Amino acid sequence: MKFYGTGAAEGLPSPFCSCYLCEYARTHGGKDLRTRSMFRLNEEISIDLGPDAFHQAALYGDLKELAHVLVTHTHPDHFAYDMMEVRRMATVRRSGPLNYYFTGDAGKIVEKYENSDFILGGKFKALEEQSVIKAHYMDYGETYSVGMLSVTPLRGNHRGDLKEDAANYLIRMANGTLLFYGCDTGPYLEETYEALRSHHIDILISECTYGGGEDTYPNPGHLSYSACVKVFERLLSQGTIDAHTRVYLTHINHCHQADHETLQKMFDDSGLPMKCTVAYDGMEI
């Protein structure tokens, strides 16, 4: 498993920003350079496929064997429709379509694309007919087989461009490992806590968009360091995670003014019983 991108919508450094953290990232590079969010579960399956996929594939591994994309939501930093046309342009490619999975109202975007003369020059239906892509629809709380994995989308506390609830994914890996991918989301919804209550998560990948920022940041659809701690304490109290769970933080932006090393120290000093690792682009699990 590999983090192809660990940044938020603007990436880090944000190209138009001269704040402390953006200037720090420009100067120091390394783990503080973050492209938009994408996570590779294995050769065949990724969570999201965004606008930085070309750059990410060049650095961390091509997408030739990619067959399934679990879409969290329709914000363009997570779902870049132009990658569908990029796949069509491949002169030699994997047989069969690239399967996109949409949850809830996110699936309405397919109909909008099919009826659009603007999106992909009106060629969306042709891409479906040519088996370049294929859309699939999932319901929150239902379990589906995707490749060799068992996938259950749960509601995130975050809205996409179609006002849909983002999908956070509970995933049973082929070897039995249970992973929860909680990105994008603010403090978990009660129904999501309840859905997780009967499970023990081995790997928790959590967003931490606002890093060291305060809980009072005006957008409730994301987590800060302190909000993450509160979510993790709730999950610990209900037995969903424990000291053996491996936690990784991703989807990090520039608003919090804490560089990678500082944010890692904050989690190291949090008093939480499990190891919390601030992820970076190219990091493998």
N, C-alpha and C positions, 0 to 999 in steps of 0.2 A: 504494500500500500504506500502511496506517495502523495504528498502535498504538492500539487502543481502550482497553486496560487494560494496565498494566505492573506491577501489584502482585501479591502472593502471596495466600494464603488469607484473611488478616485485613485486607488493604488497608493503606493508609498515609495518615493515622494509623490505627492499630488503635483501634476505638471504646472499648475497655475499658482502654487502656494509657496510662500517664503517663511512659513512658521518654523519654530525651532526644530521640530522633529523632521520636517521635510528637508531642511538644510543639513541636519545631522546625517540623514540617510544618503543625501547626495555626496557628502564628504566621506563618510565611513563605509558606505555600501554594505556588503555582506548580508547578514540576516535581517537588516532593516530595510532592504529593498523588497517590496511586496507587490506582486501582480494580482490581478483580480481572482476571486475565489474559484478553485477547482480542486477536486480530490479524486485520485485514481484508486479504485478499490482493487482492481487487477487489470490485466491486459484488455479484458472485454468490457469492463464497466467503470464508468466515472459518475461522480455526482457533480452536475453542472458542466457546461462547456461554453465558456465565455469569450469575451473579445480579445483576450491575451493568449488564446489557445495556440496560435502559430508560434509565438515566442516560447511558450512553455514546452511545446512538443519538441522544438529544436534543442532545448536545454536538457529536458528530463525524460525524453522518450517519445517516439512518434505515436501516432494514433491509428496505425494501419490495422490493428486488430480490435479497435474499439467497436463494439456492437450495440451497447446500451448506454443511454444517458438518463440518469435520474435527475429530473429538473426540480430544484427546490421551489422556484417561483419565477415569475416572468420579468423581473427587473433585468435590464440589459447587461449588468455586470455578471450575471449568472447564466443568462440564456441569450446567446448571440446567434440570431437566425442565419446570418451570412455564412456560418460554418457549414450549413446544409449545402449551399452552392459550392463551397470549397471542396466538399467531399465529391460532388458530381464531377468536378474538374480533374479528379485523379484519373490518369490514363489506365492504371492497373490498380484495382482495389479489391478489398475483401468482398466475397459474394454475399448477397443479401443486404437488406437495408440497415441503416443506422437507426435504431429504435429509440425514440424519445418517449419518456413517461411523464405524464402530467396528472396532477392530483386536484380534484375539486374543480373550481371555476377556472383554474389555469388552463384547462382543456379547451376553453372557449377561444383561446388564441389561435387554434388550428383553423377553426371556421373563419376567423377574421383574415388569416393569411390566405386561405383558399379563395376568398372573395376579394382579395386586394390586387389591384393592378400595380401597386407601388412596391410592396414587399417582394423582393427577389424578382422584380420585373414582371410580376404576375405568373411566375413559373412554379409556384409552390405545388399546385396539383400535379404538374408534370414530374416533379421530383418524387412525389408519392407513386405515380403510375410507373415510373422507371425504377422503382425499388431502391432509390437513393436513400430515402428516409421513410419511416413509418411512425405514426403517432399511436400511443396507447394511453388508456385512461384508468386511473386508480381512485379508489375511495379511501378516505382517512379511516384508519383502524382495521382495514382489510389486509390480508397477507397474500403476496404474489410471489411466484417464482420468476426470477430474472437471472438468466444464465444459470450458474450453480448456486446462486444465493437466494435466501428467503427474505423478502423485503416488505416491511409494514410502514406506510407513511402515517405520521402523526402530525397534528396541527401545531405549527409554530405560531408564536405571538408576533406576527409580522405580515404585512400586506404587500402583495405584488402589484404590478401595473393594472391588472384586471380586478383589483381589490380582493383577490383570493388570499386565503391563509397560506402562508408558506408551508411546504412539506418538510418536516424533519423526519429522518429515516432510521427505523429500528431494523438492523440487518443481521441475519444469522449467516456467518461465513461458512464455507464448505467444511472447514475443520471444527465447526461448532462454536467458534468464538462469536460472542454477541457484541455488536458495535452499535452505538447510537450517535447519529450525526445531527447535532442541534445547531443549525445555521441556515437561514437567518431566524433569529427569534429574540424577543425580549424575555422577561421573567415568564417561565413556563405557564401555560394555561392549566387550570385544575384538571381538565380532562386528560391532558398529556401526562401530568403527574400520576393520575389514576391508571392510565394505560401502562405506565412503566413500573407500577408498584409490584406486580407479580414477577418481574424479571430481575436478573442480576446482570449488569452490564460489565463486560470485560474491558472494553475500550470506549471511552466517552470523548467525542470530538465536539468541543463547544466553541461557539463564537465568543469573541471578546472585543467587539468592535471599538468600544470606547476605552479600552485599556484601563489606565489609572484614573480615568475621569469619574465624576460623581454620578450617583444614581439619578440625580435630578436633571441629567442631560435631557433636552426637550424632546428627543425622539424616543418613545417607549418601546420601539420595535427592535431594540438591540440591547446587549449586555455590556456592562463595564466590569472592571476587576471586582469591585465590591458586590455588584449584582451577581456575578458568577459565583462568588463565595456563598452567597445566600441560596442560590439554586443548588449548589453542590451540598450544602448542609441539609437542605430538604431531602435531596436524593439519598444522602447518607442515613438520615433519620428513618426513612421508609425502607431501607435495605436494598435499594436499587443499585447503589455503588458501595464500595468499602475500601479498605486500605490497599487492596490488591488491584483495584481498578486503575487503569492507565488513562490519564486525562491529558488531552492536547488542546491548546487554544489556537484559534485561527480567526480569519476575517477581521483583521486589525487595521484601524485607520490612524490618521495623524492627529486627531483631535485631543488625544489624551496626554501628549507631550512626554511619554515615557518610552525610551528606546527599548530594543529587544532585551538587553541585559538587565535594565532596570525593572521591566515588567516581569522578567523571570524571577528576579530577587523578591519581588512583591509576593509572587505565588509561593516561593520557597519559604518565606517568612509568615505565610498565612495561618499556620497552625493546622491546616487540613491534613488528615492522616495519609492521603494518597499523593503520589507524585504527580504534579501538574507541570507539563512541559509546554512552553510557548513555541509553537511550530514556526517554521520558516520555509520559504519556497525551496523545493527540492528535497525536503526532509522525508525520509522513509520510516515507516513503522514495520 
